Amino acid sequence: METFILHVETKEQSTAIKAIAKALKIDLKKEGKLSEREKSINFYGKEFVEMVEQGKDDVKNGKTTRVEKENLKTFLGL
């Protein structure tokens, strides 16, 4: 037995999947709608999503470094 996870975006897609499952006599289990965060975790992985969220929090809290264009090479050590 195999398990497939499908993320349908429209009612038409949902209807088509249900029809296919019914025609092939496949047991179909429906779960609730995924949040944007859950979709991101499924696509990118939890570690990466948490790192991006931390970066957004840092920016929101002013934990950033601004570099003027003329100082960019020095800042990067080039």
N, C-alpha and C positions, 0 to 999 in steps of 0.2 A: 504494500500500500504506500502511496506517495501523498504528500500534502502540498498543495499549491496555494499561494497567497496572491490574490488579485486585488488591485486597487482601482476600482471603477470610479469615474469622475461624473458620469451622467446617468440619468434614468434609463436611457436607451442602452447603454453598456450593461447596466444591471439586468435589464430585461433579457438581453441577448444571452448573458452568462447563465441566467436561470433556465432559459429555454434549452440551451445546450446541455446543461446538467440533467435536466428532466429527460431529454431525448436519449441521453446515454445512460440513464438510471444511475447517476452519480449522486451520492449524498452531499448536499451543499449546506455548509454552516455559515451563517451571516453574523458578522460582528459589527459593533458600532463604528461610526465614522471616526477616522483618525484625525487628531489635531495636527496643525502644521508642524509642531515640534516633533511629534511621533513620526510624521512623514519624513522629516529631515533626518531623524535618527536612523530610520530604516534605509535611507539612501546613502548618508554620509558616515554613519556610525556615531555612537554615543560620545566617545572621546572628542571627536572633532566638533560636534554640536556644542558640547560644554565649553570647549576652548573659544569658540566664536561668541557664545553668550558671555563668557568672562570678559572678552575684549570689548563687547558692547557696554558692559557694566563699567569697565575701566574708563571708556570714553565719556560715559554719562557722569562719572564721578570726577572727571578732570585729570585722570591719570594718563596723560599723553605727553608727547614731546613734539614740539614744533621746530622745524628746521627751515630756514630761509633757503631759497633756491641756490643762491650764491655760496652757501655753506654746505651744500649737500655732499659734495665730494669729500670734504674734510670729515663730515659726520660719518660717512661710510668708510673712511680710511683709505680712500683711493688717491 
